[in-house]
């Protein structure tokens, strides 16, 4: 059982990356408009995050340093500061979106408007981070998020057009630029940088040593494909229900409805529980990551394994980030749309995050004989080019399509 | 052991004998004749000094103008993926910002002394 629970870090990290609130709605929207024709993007994303999370986990297990700690060493303080600002902006926007997402899930359950829930959610989030053990949080939200598996069962009951899975083209009536915009957004969300920051900082919180190399790999190769599969669940159930009707998806309520159509109230209940856990998990992941990145750039003490007084600056960053997120939400900005802006910052941050990881994973000074093999390097380089291409294309396509409209 | 200051030391994490983060090697101090390394400097003001310009002044100002902390190089036990000190970090003066936030904000919240396990 203990072995089984040891993979919840990977599951929680992946859920926070693949099925956070922005992804839930945008993936469902992709299914409604483009059917299953984006399935390949999810596959490309899963392989990419697995390749780099494996490298990052290996670096951390062997050197006992989280990867963000090493980015400044390799990029120098100036370029690393650009990375820090971009990464922090992404993380903060996502945090705001997730707090809004939990509030939206509570609105679905209670009927009370989500803005009333925002301060309460933020308070509970902060209390959880202040008082509850890292491993406990990871288990509760990692496992509860798994109730989204109901979507995969629903997929087979609803039966979308599976033949589209092999097509790499927009269906009739949709154009290529929008198709690519959605593809880049799905890819960027699979590779969001806070996933590796959180995953490796979590490894340090759990005191990984070189003996935990296998544990790190099991986390990666189980957690991330599972997260991707859950994202596929949203894509496929939406494709089955909305695409034939020509309907668009732009709210959380629409995204969870197909599960209800498949399994009635039980299905709807399970999927809402899953969304609640996934978004709350993502909120924890992003608020901790905000603290991790700032603290690790400046070399401050950080982490939940220390008493809060021993890491006062880290806890202040976490607290201030949560307050900033609440302030952003109270301007009544749409939380679902917030994560779409993330793409702009991703274009800067993704290459600056993954290049140093690839470099360090080849450095014998850190890794000894555990440096990258030929497979990891080949895939790493290929993905670096994919990331660069996506980064370069992101902003022009975004302008061209008016954010995929 | 030969070390390259720029490659092996600058921007590397300093940890105490228990592995708790102390700071980054934001700058170094050399002897008068610049032949030996006498101390590591850590703190935003040291980092700001290296940046220079407006950005450097901002980073220094964010530290409340506190002087960088000086860690004599004799205290370094080993350099690998981090710079390991031979002592516990409590023996060094605490960083000014950390102490201020502890005294005025974090330390005042109930539960601030609770260890995780």
Interface residues (C-beta under 8 A of the other chain):
Chain A: X63 X64 X65 X69 X70 X72 X73 X76 X77 X78 X80 X130 X131 X133 X134 X295 X296 X298 X299 X300 X301 X302 X304 X305 X306 X307 X308 X309 X310 X312 X313 X315 X316 X319 X365 X366
Chain B: X11 X12 X13 X14 X19 X20 X21 X22 X23 X24 X26 X42 X44 X47 X50 X51 X80 X81 X82 X89 X95 X97 X98 X99 X101 X102 X105 X106 X107 X109 X111 X112 X113 X114 X115 X116 X117
